[in-house]
């Protein structure tokens, strides 16, 4: 574990017991006795800053590598995990959302969980953080029991309550809150969050290149709102946009705060990205996308890596 990350960790639980977490019904319960509780301290203003790149590292081509750990939604298609993408820039790693099967997908891709600098959670719906408990157990087993989780201040209290119950008690967990004015950092790239339109407070994320150019936009879960266009820079290199529902279910999409395939493509056309990656897929939306392939639209599979 890098020293820079160690300095971020301030929450250390005194309870030495560890429970294995398992799915039970719609939630997570401790297999051994009552659910473990993690003491998460109040958040301090957040800023992750990694060390400046050395000259030797600047002399080689640098890119942002994005690995799809899960392209499914709350009811993912067969063979897909819950929503999660892994970002890698100059061996600095971050995860955006951590759906179920996140750890399994990381293992299949040979990703060392001990190298993760932080995980950003876009909102409190369980399909976006259900992979955290198993990842926490794996970090303990690997003897690198440190994890930094970041979310917007609107989601902080509720997520803190969930994680205090469901995360393993011997994990050194720090939950940080992030405002719209604060930045994330990944190597020499910076990121910022923006508000989207879902049933609960939800914030997508934008990562900018070294010259401030928009490289990646991740919408998370959102309904179709033209106001969203004002929050996102035009012509990003890659737009990761949710496409939860098949076309024709626009009324349900409006009620649930999601996009149909047609709405996702229409919204994306207003932003004019170099290419579109559809995520948060259901079996029916995936079927529609496969039946009518579109130019510049990537229909991802879990494990796919895209270089930006």
SULCOR-V495043 format. One record per pair of residues at least 6 apart in sequence whose C-alpha atoms are under 6 Angstrom apart, sorted by the first residue. I is the first residue (numbers start at 0). J is the second residue. If there is no record, write none. Layout:
I|J / I|J
//
This chain:
8|173 / 10|39 / 10|171 / 10|172 / 10|173 / 11|171 / 18|29 / 18|31 / 19|30 / 20|28 / 20|29 / 20|30 / 21|27 / 21|28 / 34|164 / 35|164 / 35|168 / 36|163 / 36|164 / 36|168 / 37|163 / 37|168 / 42|175 / 47|184 / 48|184 / 49|186 / 62|307 / 63|87 / 63|88 / 63|306 / 63|307 / 64|86 / 64|87 / 64|305 / 64|306 / 65|85 / 65|86 / 65|304 / 65|305 / 66|84 / 66|85 / 66|303 / 66|304 / 67|84 / 67|301 / 67|302 / 67|303 / 68|83 / 68|84 / 68|101 / 68|104 / 68|301 / 68|302 / 69|80 / 69|81 / 69|82 / 69|83 / 69|301 / 70|82 / 70|278 / 70|279 / 71|79 / 71|80 / 71|81 / 71|82 / 71|279 / 71|280 / 72|81 / 72|82 / 72|279 / 72|280 / 73|126 / 74|281 / 75|281 / 76|281 / 76|282 / 80|100 / 81|98 / 81|99 / 82|98 / 82|127 / 82|279 / 83|95 / 83|96 / 83|97 / 83|98 / 84|94 / 84|95 / 85|93 / 85|94 / 86|92 / 86|93 / 88|186 / 91|186 / 92|115 / 92|116 / 93|115 / 93|116 / 93|117 / 93|118 / 94|118 / 95|118 / 95|119 / 96|119 / 96|120 / 96|127 / 97|127 / 97|128 / 97|130 / 98|126 / 98|127 / 98|128 / 98|129 / 98|130 / 99|129 / 99|130 / 101|130 / 102|134 / 113|143 / 117|147 / 117|148 / 118|148 / 119|148 / 119|149 / 119|150 / 120|150 / 121|201 / 121|202 / 122|201 / 123|158 / 132|166 / 138|144 / 144|170 / 144|171 / 145|171 / 146|172 / 147|173 / 147|174 / 148|174 / 149|174 / 149|175 / 149|176 / 150|176 / 150|177 / 151|176 / 151|177 / 151|178 / 152|176 / 152|177 / 179|192 / 182|190 / 182|191 / 183|189 / 183|190 / 184|190 / 188|207 / 188|208 / 188|209 / 189|206 / 189|207 / 190|205 / 190|206 / 190|207 / 191|204 / 191|205 / 192|202 / 192|203 / 192|204 / 193|202 / 193|203 / 194|202 / 195|201 / 195|202 / 195|221 / 196|221 / 196|222 / 197|221 / 197|222 / 197|256 / 198|256 / 203|217 / 203|218 / 203|219 / 204|217 / 205|215 / 205|216 / 206|214 / 206|215 / 207|213 / 207|214 / 213|235 / 214|235 / 214|236 / 215|237 / 215|238 / 216|238 / 216|239 / 217|239 / 218|240 / 220|257 / 221|256 / 221|257 / 222|256 / 222|257 / 222|258 / 233|270 / 234|270 / 234|271 / 234|272 / 235|272 / 236|272 / 236|273 / 237|272 / 237|274 / 237|275 / 238|275 / 239|276 / 239|277 / 240|277 / 240|278 / 241|277 / 241|278 / 241|279 / 242|258 / 242|259 / 242|260 / 242|263 / 242|277 / 242|280 / 243|258 / 243|259 / 243|279 / 243|280 / 243|281 / 244|259 / 244|284 / 245|259 / 245|260 / 245|283 / 245|284 / 246|259 / 246|260 / 246|261 / 252|258 / 274|295 / 274|296 / 275|296 / 275|297 / 276|296 / 276|297 / 277|298
//
